[in-house]
């Protein structure tokens, strides 16, 4: 059965994207996936990785054009935070690293989150969920 997941993401400038994600707190995998034409970001406990590929390499894999993130959204990535403060910290890091906030931090009772776009316009959410306050039904 599947025990790991790699999300493949096209980027226009691999080195700038690596720097952006490092600035907002993601780490690069020390293992396979970090060579001259790609990088692997580690998410959480290393069971999920985000592979960054130059657009030309990504096009070879898919045989299709890259989605225009200025006109539409193909996917929305959501990452978990351990606290509200961690959400706010991520938002501040994103702005300093050159990303764009599309959803300012907001409180939904048991959930607190924000949304940002990376350098290539891919959308991300960062959420803190207080499961003790979550209502069912």
Secondary structure, DSSP 8 states (H G I E B T S, - for coil): ----EEEEEEES-HHHHHHHHHHTT-EE-SSTT-BTTEEEEEETTTTEEEEEEEHHHHHHHHSS----TTT--S-EEEEE-SSHHHHHHHHHHHHHHT-EEEEEEEE-SSEEEEEEE-TT--EEEEEEE-TTT----
